[in-house]
Amino acid sequence: MEGKPISISFLFTLSSIFLSLLAISVSSTSPQYQTLVLNSLPNSQPQSLSWATEDFEAQLSGDGSNPDPDYTLSVQLHHVDLVSPSSFNATPHTLFKLRLQRDAARAKALSDLAAANITVGRRGGGHHVVGGRDFSSSVTSGLAQGSGEYFTRLGVGTPPKYAYMVLDTGSDVVWIQCSPCKKCYTQSDPVFDPTKSSSFLGVSCGSPLCRRLDSPGCNRKKCLYQVSYGDGSFTVGDFSTETLTFRKTRVNNVALGCGHDNEGLFVGAAGLLGLGRGRLSFPTQAGRRFGRKFSYCLVDRSASSRPSYIVFGESTVSRTAVFTPLVTNPKLDTFYYVELTGISVGGTRVPSIRPSLFKLDAAGDGGVIVDSGTSVTRLTRPAYVALRDAFRIGAANLKRAPDFSLFDTCFDLSGKTEVKVPTVVLHFKGADVSLPASNYLIPVDSDGTFCFAFAGTMSGLSIIGNIQQQGFRVVFDLAGSRLGFAPRGCA
């Protein structure tokens, strides 16, 4: 009699195992897809730049953060295409090709900087070497060569003189071109004249502020700064403090490089607002004013005419955001490092994309950063190949097209209005970020060619670019040492 219950139990166990295997089998053969509505690059030229004067806070009310105008600074962001001389009379197709060229220079510059293990923001030698209250502002998407993709308009000095400034999460020093110019590149506004500002104040060589520079210099007891970028661009001049005005919000005593010799690939904008993690970046300097928090939401310029925004302050933290801890690189304190643990395609993790491929080692090599100035996400070569191959399998029903620039997985989707594509999810420590289809399959011409918007790199540094960030409110919470992603954050 005892054999019977054992037999039933055994059969029940077998059936449970069978059902589990069946469920796994069904799930493995039923990948997850989402719909991509197809919008090729337009044939017409991009719209000219117009600066919105409406209430920024009202436009931000839909992002879940409900910023209070008394405690939040919000300014528009715009793309560098709108101020770059090379953009005038250029077709969208030409602009896109130029964007990819600049993007390659940007990615190489960041990788070279990381590989050099330069400690940004730490005390340097005695000679320069070429090498709270919240507030918000609107962001413009721009392609300043080698230095960033987006810029905003702000006032410098007293009374404020308004100019376009590139916003860059990959650098720290705030600087602007100043007269008299030894050499200045062409910009959209008159060059800033510090002698006409009552709030401009030079910094002495022996001051603690001067010693914060990587490589401070000294001339007639005046502190000199120099910042060089990986593409060969550089800016040199007097280090000072000055008042910056974001619409009606004034931020006093901001450490500012007043550049008299500015050479290289800078385009259109008057200077740069460094948003990195270092001691001289704007978020660090103005930290007490807005709780050491800021966020931006970048709108897809090819699909929407709405402006992008950057917001500073406590209200920048959206309730819908998922957060991952920021990782500290002791060799390089500028970049926003995060821990990427894997990637899923079609609802299934790609087995060969392991955390070890993105590990930041003790020497400061490797790792993953989130960057506003890089367009296309770069992954270490083994991770990219695995991701690409998984996506190709999931998109096997789509007609392939020839490679385009750095993209080796392209599709001919001409004649179609929408297609189903495998889902892509980035798995960060503590945060899974599901990308909209338009963030990884993008138009590259006006004829219906779309490409998988990731690329491989032989560098150890992986970069999450702004194409993959589009539509998310990306939250930089320096006080909490975390970085967040809020989907549909630009509404």
C-alpha positions as CSV (number, residue, x, y, z in Angstrom):
1,M,0.0,0.0,0.0
2,E,2.9,2.3,0.6
3,G,4.0,2.2,-3.1
4,K,0.9,4.0,-4.3
5,P,1.5,7.4,-2.7
6,I,5.1,7.3,-3.7
7,S,4.1,6.6,-7.3
8,I,1.6,9.5,-7.3
9,S,4.2,11.8,-5.8
10,F,6.7,10.8,-8.3
11,L,4.3,11.3,-11.2
12,F,3.3,14.7,-9.8
13,T,7.0,15.8,-9.6
14,L,7.6,14.6,-13.2
15,S,4.5,16.5,-14.4
16,S,5.7,19.7,-12.6
17,I,9.1,19.5,-14.2
18,F,7.5,18.9,-17.6
19,L,5.2,21.9,-17.2
20,S,8.2,24.1,-16.1
21,L,10.3,23.0,-19.0
22,L,7.3,23.6,-21.3
23,A,6.9,27.1,-19.9
24,I,10.6,27.9,-20.4
25,S,10.4,26.5,-23.9
26,V,7.4,28.6,-24.8
27,S,8.9,31.7,-23.3
28,S,12.2,31.2,-25.1
29,T,10.4,30.8,-28.5
30,S,8.2,33.8,-27.9
31,P,10.4,36.8,-27.7
32,Q,9.0,40.2,-26.8
33,Y,8.5,42.8,-29.5
34,Q,7.3,46.4,-29.6
35,T,6.1,48.6,-32.5
36,L,8.3,51.2,-34.1
37,V,6.4,53.9,-36.0
38,L,8.6,54.8,-38.9
39,N,9.6,58.4,-39.5
40,S,12.5,58.8,-41.9
41,L,14.8,61.9,-41.8
42,P,12.9,64.8,-43.3
43,N,13.8,66.2,-46.7
44,S,13.5,69.8,-45.5
45,Q,16.1,71.9,-43.7
46,P,16.0,72.0,-39.8
47,Q,14.0,74.9,-38.3
48,S,15.8,78.0,-37.3
49,L,16.6,78.7,-33.7
50,S,14.0,80.5,-31.7
51,W,14.2,80.9,-28.0
52,A,11.0,80.2,-26.1
53,T,9.9,82.9,-23.7
54,E,6.9,81.1,-22.2
55,D,6.6,79.8,-18.7
56,F,9.1,76.9,-18.5
57,E,7.7,75.5,-15.3
58,A,4.2,75.1,-17.0
59,Q,5.8,73.0,-19.7
60,L,7.5,70.8,-17.2
61,S,4.4,70.1,-15.2
62,G,3.9,66.7,-16.9
63,D,7.2,65.1,-16.0
64,G,6.1,64.0,-12.5
65,S,8.3,66.4,-10.6
66,N,6.0,69.5,-10.5
67,P,8.8,72.0,-10.1
68,D,8.0,75.1,-8.0
69,P,9.2,78.3,-9.7
70,D,10.4,79.6,-6.4
71,Y,12.7,76.7,-5.9
72,T,13.4,75.3,-9.4
73,L,15.6,76.6,-12.2
74,S,14.5,75.3,-15.6
75,V,16.1,76.4,-18.9
76,Q,15.7,75.2,-22.5
77,L,18.3,73.1,-24.3
78,H,18.9,73.3,-28.0
79,H,20.9,71.3,-30.5
80,V,24.2,72.7,-31.8
81,D,23.0,72.2,-35.4
82,L,21.0,75.3,-34.9
83,V,24.0,77.6,-34.3
84,S,26.8,75.8,-36.2
85,P,27.8,77.6,-39.4
86,S,28.2,74.1,-41.0
87,S,24.5,73.6,-40.5
88,F,23.3,76.5,-42.5
89,N,21.6,75.3,-45.8
90,A,22.6,71.7,-44.9
91,T,20.1,68.9,-45.5
92,P,19.0,66.6,-42.6
93,H,21.0,63.8,-44.2
94,T,24.2,65.9,-44.3
95,L,23.6,67.0,-40.7
96,F,23.3,63.5,-39.6
97,K,26.5,62.5,-41.2
98,L,28.3,65.4,-39.6
99,R,26.8,64.4,-36.3
100,L,28.3,61.0,-36.5
101,Q,31.7,62.4,-37.4
102,R,31.6,64.7,-34.4
103,D,30.3,61.8,-32.3
104,A,33.4,59.7,-33.2
105,A,35.6,62.5,-32.1
106,R,33.7,62.9,-28.9
107,A,33.8,59.2,-28.0
108,K,37.5,59.0,-28.8
109,A,38.2,62.1,-26.6
110,L,36.4,60.5,-23.6
111,S,38.1,57.2,-24.0
112,D,41.5,58.7,-24.4
113,L,40.9,60.8,-21.2
114,A,39.8,57.7,-19.3
115,A,42.7,55.7,-20.5
116,A,45.2,58.4,-19.5
117,N,43.9,58.1,-15.9
118,I,43.9,61.9,-15.5
119,T,42.5,62.9,-12.1
120,V,40.2,65.7,-13.0
121,G,39.6,68.5,-10.5
122,R,42.6,67.5,-8.3
123,R,45.5,69.8,-7.5
124,G,47.9,70.3,-10.4
125,G,51.4,71.7,-10.9
126,G,52.4,75.3,-11.1
127,H,52.3,75.6,-14.9
128,H,49.4,75.3,-17.3
129,V,49.8,72.5,-19.8
130,V,47.9,72.0,-23.0
131,G,46.4,68.8,-22.3
132,G,19.4,75.7,-1.3
133,R,17.4,77.0,-4.1
134,D,16.4,75.2,-7.2
135,F,16.5,76.6,-10.7
136,S,16.0,75.2,-14.2
137,S,16.8,76.1,-17.8
138,S,15.8,74.9,-21.3
139,V,18.2,72.7,-23.3
140,T,19.1,72.9,-27.0
141,S,20.4,69.8,-28.7
142,G,23.7,70.8,-30.5
143,L,26.7,69.1,-32.0
144,A,29.6,71.2,-30.8
145,Q,32.5,69.3,-32.2
146,G,34.2,67.2,-29.6
147,S,32.7,69.1,-26.7
148,G,29.0,68.3,-26.4
149,E,25.6,68.0,-28.1
150,Y,23.4,70.4,-26.4
151,F,23.5,74.1,-25.4
152,T,21.5,76.6,-23.5
153,R,21.3,80.4,-23.3
154,L,22.3,82.2,-20.2
155,G,23.5,85.6,-19.0
156,V,27.1,86.2,-18.0
157,G,28.2,89.2,-15.9
158,T,26.4,92.3,-14.5
159,P,24.5,93.5,-16.4
160,P,24.0,90.0,-18.0
161,K,25.1,89.5,-21.5
162,Y,23.3,86.5,-23.0
163,A,25.1,83.9,-24.9
164,Y,24.8,80.2,-26.0
165,M,26.8,77.8,-23.7
166,V,27.4,74.1,-24.4
167,L,26.3,71.8,-21.6
168,D,28.7,69.0,-21.0
169,T,28.5,66.2,-18.4
170,G,31.9,65.0,-19.6
171,S,33.9,68.1,-18.3
172,D,34.0,70.3,-15.3
173,V,35.4,73.8,-15.9
174,V,32.9,76.6,-16.9
175,W,34.4,78.9,-19.4
176,I,33.5,81.6,-22.0
177,Q,35.4,83.4,-24.8
178,C,36.5,86.8,-23.6
179,S,37.9,89.9,-25.3
180,P,40.6,90.9,-26.0
181,C,41.0,87.7,-28.1
182,K,44.4,86.4,-29.0
183,K,42.4,83.9,-31.0
184,C,38.7,83.2,-30.8
185,Y,36.5,81.0,-33.0
186,T,33.3,82.4,-34.5
187,Q,30.3,82.5,-32.2
188,S,26.7,83.6,-32.6
189,D,26.8,86.4,-30.0
190,P,29.3,89.2,-29.4
191,V,32.4,88.1,-27.4
192,F,32.1,88.7,-23.7
193,D,34.0,91.8,-22.4
194,P,34.8,91.4,-18.7
195,T,35.7,95.1,-18.3
196,K,32.0,95.9,-18.8
197,S,30.8,93.6,-16.0
198,S,30.7,94.9,-12.4
199,S,30.7,91.4,-11.0
200,F,33.8,90.1,-12.8
201,L,36.6,89.3,-10.3
202,G,40.0,87.9,-11.1
203,V,41.4,85.0,-9.0
204,S,44.9,85.3,-7.4
205,C,47.5,82.7,-8.0
206,G,47.7,81.7,-4.3
207,S,43.9,81.3,-3.8
208,P,42.4,77.9,-2.9
209,L,40.2,78.3,-6.0
210,C,43.2,78.5,-8.3
211,R,44.7,75.4,-6.7
212,R,41.6,73.4,-7.6
213,L,42.6,73.6,-11.3
214,D,44.4,70.6,-12.8
215,S,47.2,72.7,-14.1
216,P,47.0,76.3,-12.9
217,G,49.3,78.9,-14.2
218,C,50.3,82.4,-13.0
219,N,50.9,85.7,-14.8
220,R,51.4,88.9,-12.8
221,K,49.8,87.2,-9.8
222,K,46.7,86.4,-11.8
223,C,45.5,82.8,-11.9
224,L,45.5,81.3,-15.4
225,Y,43.5,78.2,-16.5
226,Q,43.8,75.9,-19.5
227,V,41.5,73.1,-20.6
228,S,42.4,70.8,-23.5
229,Y,40.1,68.3,-25.1
230,G,40.9,65.0,-26.7
231,D,40.2,66.3,-30.2
232,G,42.9,68.9,-29.9
233,S,40.7,71.8,-29.0
234,F,41.7,74.0,-26.0
235,T,40.9,77.2,-24.2
236,V,43.4,79.3,-22.2
237,G,42.8,82.5,-20.2
238,D,42.2,84.2,-16.8
239,F,40.5,82.3,-14.1
240,S,37.8,84.4,-12.4
241,T,34.5,84.5,-10.6
242,E,31.4,85.8,-12.2
243,T,27.6,86.0,-12.0
244,L,25.5,83.7,-14.2
245,T,21.9,84.5,-14.9
246,F,19.4,81.7,-15.9
247,R,16.4,83.7,-17.1
248,K,15.7,85.6,-13.8
249,T,17.7,83.5,-11.5
250,R,21.2,84.8,-10.6
251,V,24.0,82.5,-9.4
252,N,26.8,84.6,-7.9
253,N,30.5,83.8,-7.6
254,V,30.7,81.0,-10.1
255,A,34.4,80.1,-11.0
256,L,34.7,80.9,-14.6
257,G,37.5,80.6,-17.2
258,C,37.7,83.8,-19.3
259,G,39.3,82.5,-22.4
260,H,41.4,84.7,-24.6
261,D,42.9,81.9,-26.7
262,N,40.3,79.4,-27.8
263,E,41.2,77.1,-30.6
264,G,39.9,73.9,-32.2
265,L,36.5,72.5,-33.1
266,F,34.2,74.6,-31.0
267,V,31.3,75.8,-33.0
268,G,28.7,78.6,-32.5
269,A,28.4,78.6,-28.8
270,A,30.3,81.2,-26.6
271,G,31.6,78.7,-24.1
272,L,30.9,75.7,-22.0
273,L,29.0,74.9,-18.8
274,G,30.7,71.9,-17.2
275,L,28.2,69.6,-15.6
276,G,30.7,66.8,-14.5
277,R,31.3,65.5,-11.0
278,G,34.5,67.4,-10.3
279,R,35.1,70.2,-7.8
280,L,34.9,73.0,-10.4
281,S,31.8,71.9,-12.3
282,F,28.7,74.0,-12.1
283,P,26.6,71.4,-10.1
284,T,29.3,71.2,-7.5
285,Q,29.9,74.9,-7.3
286,A,26.2,75.8,-7.0
287,G,25.4,72.6,-5.0
288,R,24.1,74.4,-1.9
289,R,21.7,76.4,-4.1
290,F,19.8,73.4,-5.5
291,G,20.6,70.4,-3.3
292,R,23.3,69.0,-5.7
293,K,20.7,67.7,-8.1
294,F,19.9,68.3,-11.7
295,S,18.1,66.5,-14.5
296,Y,17.5,66.8,-18.2
297,C,15.1,65.4,-20.7
298,L,16.2,65.2,-24.3
299,V,13.6,65.3,-27.0
300,D,14.1,63.3,-30.3
301,R,14.7,66.2,-32.7
302,S,13.7,64.1,-35.7
303,A,10.2,63.4,-34.4
304,S,9.3,66.4,-32.2
305,S,9.4,70.1,-32.3
306,R,9.1,70.4,-28.5
307,P,12.1,71.8,-26.7
308,S,14.3,69.9,-24.3
309,Y,15.0,71.1,-20.7
310,I,17.5,71.0,-18.0
311,V,16.3,71.4,-14.4
312,F,18.3,72.2,-11.3
313,G,16.9,71.6,-7.8
314,E,15.1,69.3,-5.4
315,S,12.1,69.0,-7.7
316,T,14.3,67.5,-10.4
317,V,13.8,64.0,-8.9
318,S,10.8,62.4,-10.7
319,R,8.7,60.0,-8.7
320,T,8.7,57.6,-11.7
321,A,12.5,57.4,-11.9
322,V,14.4,54.2,-11.2
323,F,17.8,54.7,-9.7
324,T,21.2,53.1,-9.9
325,P,24.2,54.0,-7.7
326,L,26.9,56.2,-9.1
327,V,30.3,54.5,-9.1
328,T,33.4,56.5,-8.1
329,N,36.5,56.2,-10.2
330,P,39.4,57.4,-8.0
331,K,41.5,58.2,-11.1
332,L,38.9,60.3,-12.9
333,D,36.3,62.2,-10.9
334,T,34.5,64.0,-13.8
335,F,32.5,61.2,-15.4
336,Y,29.2,59.7,-14.2
337,Y,30.1,56.0,-13.8
338,V,27.3,53.5,-13.3
339,E,27.2,49.7,-13.1
340,L,25.8,47.9,-16.1
341,T,25.1,44.3,-15.3
342,G,23.6,43.0,-18.6
343,I,21.3,43.6,-21.6
344,S,18.1,41.8,-22.7
345,V,16.8,41.5,-26.2
346,G,13.3,40.3,-26.9
347,G,12.7,39.7,-23.2
348,T,15.7,37.4,-22.7
349,R,19.1,38.3,-21.2
350,V,22.0,37.9,-23.7
351,P,24.0,35.2,-21.9
352,S,27.4,36.4,-23.0
353,I,26.9,40.0,-21.9
354,R,28.3,39.6,-18.4
355,P,29.0,42.3,-15.8
356,S,32.7,41.6,-16.1
357,L,32.6,43.2,-19.6
358,F,31.8,46.6,-17.9
359,K,33.7,46.4,-14.7
360,L,35.6,49.4,-13.5
361,D,38.9,48.0,-12.2
362,A,41.1,49.3,-9.3
363,A,43.4,51.1,-11.8
364,G,40.4,53.2,-13.1
365,D,40.1,51.4,-16.4
366,G,36.9,50.1,-18.0
367,G,33.5,51.0,-16.6
368,V,30.4,52.6,-18.1
369,I,29.5,56.3,-18.1
370,V,26.3,58.2,-18.9
371,D,27.2,61.2,-21.2
372,S,25.1,64.0,-22.6
373,G,27.6,64.8,-25.4
374,T,27.9,61.4,-27.0
375,S,25.1,60.4,-29.4
376,V,25.5,56.7,-30.0
377,T,26.0,54.3,-27.2
378,R,29.4,52.5,-27.3
379,L,29.8,49.1,-25.7
380,T,33.0,47.1,-25.4
381,R,33.4,45.1,-28.5
382,P,32.4,41.6,-27.1
383,A,29.3,43.1,-25.5
384,Y,28.3,44.9,-28.7
385,V,28.8,41.9,-30.9
386,A,26.6,39.7,-28.6
387,L,23.9,42.5,-28.5
388,R,24.0,43.0,-32.2
389,D,23.8,39.3,-33.0
390,A,20.9,38.8,-30.7
391,F,19.0,41.8,-32.3
392,R,19.7,40.5,-35.8
393,I,18.2,37.1,-34.9
394,G,15.1,38.8,-33.4
395,A,14.8,41.1,-36.5
396,A,15.4,38.4,-39.1
397,N,12.1,39.1,-40.8
398,L,13.2,42.7,-41.7
399,K,15.0,43.4,-45.0
400,R,18.7,44.2,-44.5
401,A,20.4,47.2,-46.0
402,P,24.0,48.1,-46.4
403,D,26.1,49.4,-43.5
404,F,26.0,53.1,-42.8
405,S,28.9,54.9,-41.3
406,L,29.7,53.2,-37.9
407,F,26.4,51.2,-38.0
408,D,26.8,47.6,-39.2
409,T,23.2,46.5,-38.8
410,C,20.8,48.4,-41.0
411,F,17.4,47.7,-42.5
412,D,15.5,48.8,-45.6
413,L,12.1,49.7,-44.3
414,S,10.9,51.8,-47.2
415,G,7.2,51.6,-48.0
416,K,6.4,50.6,-44.4
417,T,4.6,52.8,-41.8
418,E,5.5,50.6,-38.8
419,V,7.4,47.4,-37.9
420,K,7.7,45.1,-34.9
421,V,11.2,45.0,-33.4
422,P,12.7,43.0,-30.4
423,T,12.6,44.9,-27.1
424,V,15.9,46.1,-25.6
425,V,16.4,46.5,-21.9
426,L,19.5,47.9,-20.2
427,H,20.1,46.3,-16.8
428,F,21.8,48.6,-14.4
429,K,22.4,47.7,-10.7
430,G,19.0,48.2,-9.1
431,A,17.4,49.6,-12.3
432,D,16.1,48.1,-15.5
433,V,15.7,50.6,-18.3
434,S,13.4,49.5,-21.1
435,L,14.2,51.5,-24.3
436,P,11.6,52.7,-26.7
437,A,12.1,51.3,-30.1
438,S,13.0,54.7,-31.5
439,N,15.9,54.9,-29.1
440,Y,17.8,52.0,-30.8
441,L,16.5,51.7,-34.4
442,I,16.9,55.2,-36.0
443,P,16.5,56.7,-39.4
444,V,19.8,57.5,-41.3
445,D,18.3,58.9,-44.5
446,S,15.0,60.0,-46.0
447,D,14.6,56.8,-48.0
448,G,13.5,54.4,-45.3
449,T,16.9,53.1,-44.1
450,F,17.1,52.5,-40.3
451,C,20.1,51.3,-38.3
452,F,20.6,49.7,-35.0
453,A,22.0,52.7,-32.9
454,F,24.7,51.0,-30.9
455,A,28.4,50.6,-31.7
456,G,31.4,48.7,-30.5
457,T,34.6,50.1,-29.2
458,M,38.0,48.7,-28.6
459,S,38.4,51.0,-25.7
460,G,37.6,49.6,-22.2
461,L,35.2,52.5,-21.6
462,S,31.5,52.0,-22.5
463,I,29.4,55.1,-23.0
464,I,25.6,55.4,-22.7
465,G,24.8,58.1,-25.4
466,N,22.0,60.6,-25.7
467,I,20.1,58.7,-28.5
468,Q,19.4,56.0,-25.9
469,Q,18.5,58.6,-23.3
470,Q,15.9,60.4,-25.5
471,G,12.5,60.7,-23.8
472,F,13.8,59.8,-20.4
473,R,14.3,62.4,-17.6
474,V,17.8,61.6,-16.6
475,V,18.4,62.5,-12.9
476,F,21.8,63.3,-11.6
477,D,21.5,63.1,-7.8
478,L,24.9,64.0,-6.6
479,A,23.7,64.3,-3.0
480,G,22.4,60.8,-3.0
481,S,25.2,59.5,-5.2
482,R,22.8,58.0,-7.7
483,L,21.6,58.4,-11.3
484,G,18.0,57.9,-12.3
485,F,15.9,57.3,-15.4
486,A,12.2,58.4,-15.6
487,P,10.4,57.1,-18.8
488,R,8.3,59.6,-20.7
489,G,9.9,62.4,-18.8
490,C,9.7,65.1,-21.4
491,A,5.9,65.4,-21.4
